Amino acid sequence: MEGWIDAQLLGFVVAITLLSVTPGVDTLLVIRNTARGGLRDGVLTSLAICSGLFVHATISALGVSLILLQSAWAFSALKMIGAGYLAWLGVASLRQAWAGKGLAVSAASGARRQRVSPWRPLREGLLSNVLNPKTVVFYMAFLPQFIAPTDPALLKSLWLAGIHFVIANLWQILVAVLVGSASHWLARPAFSRVLNGLTGGVLVAFGVKLALTRAPS
């Protein structure tokens, strides 16, 4: 039995690690916010994104996700809110690119870094995760595979989300450190403008794709 549990946990860790390192909205948002405000903003964004996993784990364990999966209007409402938020973030980046505003900081002085309230990256990270119905669906479909009928569903879900929290944070903070170490590139106005434009375009595309996603049948 213990060997089965170890193999089950190992399978979960492998699956979650592969999921975490796959480029997506989370990684993109960490890159954008690190480039905008430095390593602090990147780390706060990552922590907020991964904190949303506990929300999804709780929702999944309590069965609210089942309601979303079975109710077309509820799924559609959450989907449109999430899509609108991603599009809003994307448009903000595109506006910065159009205005020629740099995202980053010079390695020497840090004078050009945009200093924003720490609540901003926290809010952006948490909302981007919590408002993503794909994460709701993923947790509802994925977590039960690792929860035995005799397990306390909520505690086990939160435990698994905690493992996901650690793995995803390690990856995203590594990404933030790498972006921070490239500050001599990011400090160039032309590079910052291109990065803003690409980031904005991809975020808007993610939002459109999410808006067109159909509710699971």
Backbone torsions as a table, in degrees:
resi	resn	phi	psi	omega
1	MET	NA	-43.7	179.7
2	GLU	-63.1	-39.0	178.3
3	GLY	-62.9	-37.8	178.7
4	TRP	-65.5	-40.2	179.2
5	ILE	-64.1	-42.6	179.5
6	ASP	-62.8	-43.7	179.7
7	ALA	-65.4	-37.9	178.8
8	GLN	-64.4	-46.0	179.8
9	LEU	-64.6	-40.6	178.1
10	LEU	-61.5	-42.0	177.8
11	GLY	-61.5	-40.0	178.1
12	PHE	-64.3	-45.1	-178.9
13	VAL	-61.7	-44.0	179.6
14	VAL	-62.2	-47.1	-178.2
15	ALA	-62.8	-44.3	-178.2
16	ILE	-68.9	-35.7	177.8
17	THR	-64.2	-45.0	178.0
18	LEU	-62.4	-40.4	178.1
19	LEU	-63.9	-41.6	-175.5
20	SER	-66.9	-37.2	-175.9
21	VAL	-87.0	-4.5	176.4
22	THR	-75.2	123.6	-177.7
23	PRO	-58.4	135.6	178.6
24	GLY	-163.3	-161.3	-176.8
25	VAL	-59.6	-42.2	-177.2
26	ASP	-59.8	-50.7	-180.0
27	THR	-61.7	-41.7	-179.0
28	LEU	-62.7	-42.0	-179.5
29	LEU	-67.5	-37.9	176.8
30	VAL	-63.2	-43.3	178.8
31	ILE	-62.0	-47.5	-177.6
32	ARG	-61.6	-46.1	-176.0
33	ASN	-73.4	-30.6	174.7
34	THR	-66.6	-43.2	178.4
35	ALA	-64.9	-33.4	-178.4
36	ARG	-74.0	-47.5	-170.9
37	GLY	-127.6	7.3	178.0
38	GLY	94.9	-176.3	-174.6
39	LEU	-60.9	-36.4	179.7
40	ARG	-56.5	-47.9	-178.9
41	ASP	-64.6	-37.5	179.0
42	GLY	-64.5	-43.8	-179.7
43	VAL	-66.7	-43.6	179.3
44	LEU	-63.5	-39.0	177.5
45	THR	-61.7	-45.4	180.0
46	SER	-62.3	-45.2	-179.9
47	LEU	-61.7	-40.2	-179.5
48	ALA	-69.2	-43.3	178.0
49	ILE	-56.8	-48.7	-175.8
50	CYS	-73.1	-24.7	174.7
51	SER	-64.5	-30.4	177.4
52	GLY	-62.7	-21.2	178.9
53	LEU	-63.2	-33.6	179.3
54	PHE	-69.1	-32.5	176.3
55	VAL	-63.8	-47.4	-179.4
56	HIS	-65.2	-38.3	179.6
57	ALA	-64.1	-41.2	178.9
58	THR	-65.5	-45.6	179.1
59	ILE	-59.8	-44.3	-179.5
60	SER	-61.8	-46.2	-177.4
61	ALA	-65.6	-34.1	-178.3
62	LEU	-83.2	-5.9	175.2
63	GLY	86.9	2.7	179.5
64	VAL	-65.2	-31.9	178.7
65	SER	-60.0	-34.9	179.7
66	LEU	-62.1	-37.2	177.5
67	ILE	-63.9	-43.7	179.6
68	LEU	-63.2	-39.4	-178.9
69	LEU	-68.5	-32.9	-175.9
70	GLN	-92.5	-14.6	-178.6
71	SER	-107.9	110.6	-177.5
72	ALA	-62.4	-40.1	-176.4
73	TRP	-71.1	-36.1	179.4
74	ALA	-67.3	-43.7	178.0
75	PHE	-62.3	-44.3	-177.8
76	SER	-64.0	-39.1	179.9
77	ALA	-63.7	-47.5	179.0
78	LEU	-64.5	-39.2	179.9
79	LYS	-61.7	-46.0	-177.2
80	MET	-68.3	-36.1	176.3
81	ILE	-64.0	-46.5	178.8
82	GLY	-63.5	-42.1	179.5
83	ALA	-64.0	-41.7	179.1
84	GLY	-63.9	-38.0	180.0
85	TYR	-67.8	-42.8	177.8
86	LEU	-62.8	-42.5	178.9
87	ALA	-63.1	-38.0	179.0
88	TRP	-63.5	-43.4	176.3
89	LEU	-61.9	-41.4	-179.8
90	GLY	-64.5	-43.9	179.3
91	VAL	-63.1	-37.7	178.1
92	ALA	-61.5	-41.2	178.1
93	SER	-68.4	-39.5	178.1
94	LEU	-64.4	-37.2	177.3
95	ARG	-65.0	-38.6	176.8
96	GLN	-64.5	-40.6	178.5
97	ALA	-63.8	-42.1	-179.1
98	TRP	-65.4	-37.2	-179.8
99	ALA	-79.4	-8.5	179.5
100	GLY	74.9	21.6	179.5
101	LYS	-78.2	133.9	177.9
102	GLY	-78.1	150.3	177.5
103	LEU	-90.2	-29.4	-160.5
104	ALA	-108.4	-166.8	-173.7
105	VAL	-128.8	147.3	174.3
106	SER	-74.6	142.3	-176.0
107	ALA	-63.7	-27.4	-174.4
108	ALA	-81.9	-53.0	-169.4
109	SER	-107.2	-29.9	-175.7
110	GLY	71.6	13.5	-173.7
111	ALA	-70.0	-26.3	-173.7
112	ARG	-95.2	0.1	-179.8
113	ARG	-68.0	138.2	177.1
114	GLN	-81.7	113.0	179.1
115	ARG	-88.1	115.5	179.9
116	VAL	-122.8	162.8	177.7
117	SER	-60.4	140.8	178.1
118	PRO	-61.3	-20.5	178.5
119	TRP	-68.2	-24.2	-177.6
120	ARG	-67.2	-53.3	177.0
121	PRO	-64.0	-32.3	177.4
122	LEU	-64.5	-45.0	-180.0
123	ARG	-65.5	-45.1	-178.7
124	GLU	-62.6	-43.3	-179.4
125	GLY	-66.0	-45.8	-177.4
126	LEU	-66.0	-45.8	-178.0
127	LEU	-66.5	-37.7	-179.0
128	SER	-63.1	-30.1	179.9
129	ASN	-85.9	-49.4	-175.5
130	VAL	-64.8	-33.5	-177.5
131	LEU	-87.7	9.8	179.9
132	ASN	-97.3	106.0	-178.0
133	PRO	-66.0	-20.4	178.5
134	LYS	-64.2	-34.0	177.6
135	THR	-69.3	-38.2	175.7
136	VAL	-58.1	-49.8	-178.7
137	VAL	-63.7	-42.1	-179.5
138	PHE	-61.1	-47.6	-179.0
139	TYR	-65.6	-37.4	180.0
140	MET	-65.4	-36.4	-178.0
141	ALA	-85.0	-30.9	-169.7
142	PHE	-92.3	-48.6	-174.0
143	LEU	-59.7	-41.0	-178.5
144	PRO	-58.1	-22.5	178.9
145	GLN	-66.7	-18.5	-176.6
146	PHE	-115.1	14.1	179.0
147	ILE	-120.1	117.1	179.2
148	ALA	-76.1	155.5	-179.6
149	PRO	-57.2	-28.1	-178.6
150	THR	-88.0	-6.6	-179.7
151	ASP	-76.8	146.4	170.3
152	PRO	-69.5	111.8	-168.7
153	ALA	-58.4	-45.4	-176.3
154	LEU	-66.5	-47.6	-179.0
155	LEU	-63.4	-41.6	-179.6
156	LYS	-67.5	-39.4	178.2
157	SER	-62.8	-43.6	178.9
158	LEU	-66.6	-36.0	177.1
159	TRP	-63.2	-45.5	178.5
160	LEU	-66.1	-38.4	176.8
161	ALA	-64.4	-33.5	177.0
162	GLY	-63.8	-40.4	175.9
163	ILE	-63.0	-44.8	177.6
164	HIS	-60.4	-41.0	179.2
165	PHE	-56.7	-47.8	-177.6
166	VAL	-66.2	-47.9	-176.9
167	ILE	-64.4	-47.0	-178.6
168	ALA	-64.5	-39.1	178.7
169	ASN	-65.7	-41.8	178.5
170	LEU	-57.6	-44.2	-179.3
171	TRP	-68.1	-48.3	-174.8
172	GLN	-69.7	-34.4	176.5
173	ILE	-70.0	-34.8	173.7
174	LEU	-60.8	-42.8	177.1
175	VAL	-60.6	-43.2	179.5
176	ALA	-62.2	-40.8	178.5
177	VAL	-63.8	-42.7	179.4
178	LEU	-64.4	-41.1	177.6
179	VAL	-65.0	-41.6	178.6
180	GLY	-62.5	-34.5	-179.4
181	SER	-73.5	-13.7	179.0
182	ALA	-97.5	26.2	-174.4
183	SER	-62.5	-26.8	179.4
184	HIS	-67.1	-27.5	173.6
185	TRP	-80.6	-44.4	-176.3
186	LEU	-66.0	-23.9	-179.3
187	ALA	-71.8	-15.7	179.5
188	ARG	-75.6	125.7	-177.1
189	PRO	-55.0	-41.1	-177.9
190	ALA	-64.8	-41.8	-179.7
191	PHE	-66.5	-43.0	179.1
192	SER	-61.1	-38.8	-179.6
193	ARG	-66.2	-42.1	177.9
194	VAL	-64.2	-43.8	-179.6
195	LEU	-62.3	-42.8	177.0
196	ASN	-60.4	-44.6	-178.6
197	GLY	-64.4	-45.1	179.6
198	LEU	-65.4	-44.4	179.7
199	THR	-60.8	-46.6	179.7
200	GLY	-61.8	-43.9	-179.8
201	GLY	-62.2	-42.7	-178.6
202	VAL	-68.7	-40.4	179.1
203	LEU	-63.6	-41.8	177.1
204	VAL	-63.5	-41.2	179.2
205	ALA	-63.1	-40.9	176.0
206	PHE	-60.6	-42.2	179.6
207	GLY	-62.7	-44.2	178.9
208	VAL	-64.0	-43.7	179.4
209	LYS	-61.5	-41.0	179.3
210	LEU	-65.7	-39.6	-179.7
211	ALA	-63.9	-29.9	-178.0
212	LEU	-89.3	-3.8	-180.0
213	THR	-70.3	132.3	179.3
214	ARG	-86.6	150.7	176.4
215	ALA	-64.6	139.8	179.0
216	PRO	-59.3	139.6	179.6
217	SER	-95.2	NA	NA
